[in-house]
Amino acid sequence: MKKYLKTLLAGLALVVSMTMPSVAQTLRWSSAGDVISYDPNAQVDSFTQSVHHMVFDPLVRRNKELQLEPALATSWEVVAPDRWRFKLRQGVKFHEGQPFNADDVVATIQRQIDPGARNRENLSAVIGVEKVDDYTVDLILSGPYPLLLNDLAAIYMMSKPWMEEHNALKPGNTSTGVTTYANNHANGTGPFKLVTYEPDSKSVFAVNEEWWDKPQHNLKSVEFRPIASDATRVAALLSGELDMIAPVPLQDIDRVANTQGFKVVENPSLRVIFLGFNWKKELHAEPGKPNPLLDVKVRQALWHAVDLATIQKRLMRGKSRTTGMMVAPPVTGYDEGIDAPLAYDIDKAKSLLAEAGYPDGFKVGLNCSNDRYIADEQICLAIASMWAKIGVQADVGVESKTTYFPRMDKGEFDMYMLGWASLPPMDGYSVLQALLATTDGKFGGSNSNGLSNPKIDELARKASTELDQDKRVAMLKEAFTITHDEVLYLPLHQQPVAWAMSDKVDMPQFPDEYVRPWFAHMN
């Protein structure tokens, strides 16, 4: 009888533990830089977009396996090659109580495709939107397009009445300096509500108790704090002031991992880090003189002069993967045959410069952020010292991403660092459409320095409507071959994802580097 009673009590305890949610907690986490803006259309920074996803929902989203699934749209169909119809989820409310319906989708899409939206490129194939009924909308495309659902995963739905109330129907734009009420406020349908936002200080989120989806977390709130200093950020984690930092500085990985009560989670990232060029007639560093960067031999020389192995070993602590392409292996369009960096060869670099008419080198600006990518400032300084060996004098400029990216968008740099994870589509077309194609209002949204290649433009337009996957991938690879051979950009490496956290935190890590607290559990 005692044995039976003990077994019964154990079984009841198990049932209770399975039915009772674990105690809700506050997740406190930090990164090097802050959210650029809470306006979903004002920027293209994927870190900012990842934080937005806590507050906003898209029509379709990515699950734990990064596969697409329904979100605010429950189903869709292609009713014509240039028209997609979406059925919307009913009973959903925005954080401030407004019901979600087709009017919100129409207003959001119109805001997204407005010429003034900084992230217009993220939905480049859509030219219009129509309301069918209160819970049905049609998206009008410029033609057949295979990646619409991929793109929509990063288009966050906003409330039309809220935008009307706050005069925010038109998008903000950090590059042009246009700000709206949505810059510092947010009203979405997502798993967390933005409670307070203090720029460069703190964002506080409360759990959305009326979220339409079933929570897979046990959090009651989230606090995000940007901390620029690596040492300060790590110290805050180890002192218990923070629960997680993303990313953890590479030089601190072993120390944190070997500290009782903490852990480090590492995986490859989709993000490739590279340098862009000024394609205009003159350099900012040498006005009045022809731009040396327009000569392919000069660009090849600069690539030959970068000691990628040293950067990988010393600055990236062996955690990165040196690359010759602008997309990572998991991204559609990757080709191992193209992924071959030019060898480190100082003599070859000097010879190429001499052939191009610059035996004594030249001056060039080299600009980087110091709070966006892993070791971004250190990498720029190292590259400048490497180029000095071939007579190229690089004037290094370093600043926070909040000012760096708007300046980059205005074409103020000669050479500049940029990272690209091929988001939101997770497809090489992202690079082709945004970075390689000539800027024309639809293509080249992040091609700010005048790059223009007719063959690339032809491939971009063909790939945008090609539904045959094999043919489309062949177009991507042809474009990437041209990019490599002509050195249209200078690839450096695929950076890692490394998070450090208390061992009381359990949260999956993703190669797109998004932090998704709605999957987090805290003991």
MIDO-376302 format. One record per residue (C-alpha): z, x, y. Coordinates in steps of 0.1 Angstrom, whole numbers, plus 5000, padded with zeros to 4 digits. Each point is the difference from the previous one (the first is absolute). Layout:
ZXY/...
This chain:
500050005000/500950285024/496750184992/498149675006/501949955033/499250365011/496349954992/499949675019/501750155031/497650295000/497049764997/501449795029/500450315021/496450104993/498849655010/502050015032/498750355009/496449874994/500449695021/502150145028/498150205026/501350355007/501950045033/497650015030/499850325019/498650165032/497450274994/500150275027/497050225000/498250255022/496750185006/498950265025/498249765024/500449655012/497849694997/497350035026/499949635008/501049684983/496749855011/497949994968/496850065018/501050275024/499750304977/498750134967/503050224989/500749924964/503750085003/500349745028/498149764979/502350054971/503049915021/498149695013/499649894964/503849944999/499549735027/496549874994/498149874970/496250034995/497849754983/499950234969/502350294993/500650284976/502549974972/502250284984/496950134983/498149995033/497749734985/498949715023/501749674996/500349675019/502549995030/499549755028/496749914984/500349854965/496350024991/496650085013/496349964992/496750135013/498249695012/497150205013/499250375002/501350015036/502849744996/503350024982/502349704997/503850044998/502549744989/503450055018/503549994987/501849695011/503749975011/500250345015/501850065033/500050285025/503450165008/500449795032/499349684981/496349935007/498149874969/497250224987/496649844999/496350055006/500350025037/502150314996/497450174978/497249915025/502050145029/501050324980/496450074989/498649945035/502650245013/499250264973/496250005007/500450005037/498250305015/503350105016/501950044967/500750364991/499849924963/496849805003/498550234974/502449874973/498049684998/496650125011/497949774978/501549685014/498349855031/501649655001/502549764986/500049624997/502649744991/499049774972/503249804999/503750075006/500350234970/496450124995/498150265020/496650174998/499450365009/496550075013/498650344991/497050195014/498650014964/501150064964/503050234999/501950114969/503350115015/501249705020/503149944979/500950365003/499849995037/501949675003/503050174983/500850165034/499249715023/503449855009/500249635009/501549905034/501149675014/497649845024/502649795019/502250325003/497050205014/499249725024/503649975012/500150385007/496450045013/499150234970/496949844986/498150315011/500950324981/501850305014/498650354997/502050325001/496950205006/499049825032/503649935011/499749624996/503449854991/501149654992/503349834991/499150084964/500450375007/503849974998/500549674982/498949864967/499849664984/498650004964/500549824967/501150324981/503150094980/501950145031/500449895036/499950255028/503449945018/500050295025/497650285009/501050295022/496950235003/500750354987/503549904990/500349724975/498549694984/502349754983/498849744975/501849714984/498949844967/497949695003/501949754980/497149755002/497350244987/497449814980/500150264972/502850084975/501950315012/500150304977/502650185020/503749965007/500050105037/501549815029/498650225027/498050325007/500650255027/497250255009/500750305022/497450265010/501550355000/497650275011/502150304989/499750084963/503550164999/501649705018/498349764977/501150174968/503550055013/500249625008/499049934964/502550244984/502849885022/499549644989/498749895034/496649914984/499149884965/496450134999/497650225019/496349984995/498650264998/502650274993/499150345015/498550214973/502450295006/502949774994/498849844967/502050234977/503149995020/500149625001/499049974964/502950234990/502649815021/502249764980/499349645009/496450055012/496650024985/496450095010/497049794989/496650185001/496549884993/496450095011/498949825032/496649865008/500150165034/497750295007/500750225030/497150155019/498850135034/497549825022/497550155024/498949945036/496249914998/499449985037/497950255020/503150195013/503450094988/503149905020/501150364996/496850155014/498449765025/496550095011/499150194969/498149864969/502349874973/500150254971/501249734976/496549845000/498750294979/500649954962/500550374996/502950005024/501649714981/499550184967/501550315015/503149815011/500449864964/499650344984/502750145024/502649754989/502250144972/500649674982/501950174971/502650135024/500449675017/500449834966/502550264987/502150085031/499949705023/499549724974/502350184975/497449964973/500249625002/496649935015/496550004984/497450215018/496849795004/496450035011/499649625005/501349745023/501149764972/502650054972/499049984963/501249644995/497849875028/496649864993/497350245010/501950324990/497950264982/501450314985/496750185006/500349955037/503750085001/499650385006/501450165031/498350305015/501650324988/502450195022/497850295012/500650175034/496950224997/497849704992/501549815029/499450295025/496450034987/499349635005/501450015036/497850305008/497049824986/500849705022/500250225031/503850035002/500850354987/503150025023/501149644993/500849735025/502949795014/500749654985/502849755003/501949914968/502249695002/502549864975/502849754997/503550124992/501449694984/497349834980/498950234971/501950244978/500350345018/497449895025/501150235028/500550304978/496649964984/498350005034/501850315011/499150174968/496449915003/499950135036/501350344988/497450004972/497149935024/501350285023/498950244973/496349915006/500350005038/500549625004/502749945025/501649664993/502149855027/502549794979/501449675015/502749814981/501549665009/501549684986/497649764982/500849745026/498050195026/497850214976/498049734984/499149825033/498850335014/498050074968/498449655003/498950095036/498250324987/502350245019/500250264973/497650284988/501550024965/502749784987/501949914969/499749674983/501149854967/498249724982/501149814969/496849784999/502149695008/499949714999/497149984975/501150314979/496250074999/497950295013/498249755022/503050015023/499250365009/496349945002/500349705023/502950115022/499750385003/496450104991/497849735015/499050015036/502349795023/498249685010/502749735001/499849924963/499850344984/501750325009/503249855013/502050324995/497050235007/501150085035/498450345007/496349924998/499050074964/496649854993/497850064969/497149764994/500050034962/503849935000/499449695021/497349884976/502350054970/502949825018/497949695007/498549994965/503450044983/501549735022/497949734983/499250164966/501649794972/498850224971/503050234995/498150294985/497550005029/502749975026/502150294985/496850215000/499649945037/503650105006/499550324981/496850085018/501849965033/502950224989/497650274988/498550015035/503550005015/500950304979/496850205004/499849945038/503850045004/500249685020/503850034995/502150284987/502149884970/503450174994/501949834972/501349684984/503649975010/502849894977/502449715003/503650114998/502949775008/503750094999/502649744995/503549924989/500249944962/501249665009/496549915012/497349894975/496649955016/496550064986/497850265017/496349945007/497150245005/499049825032/503450125014/501049655010/503849944999/500449654985/503749905003/499349664984/500050194967/503350195008/503349964982/503350165011/503150044979/
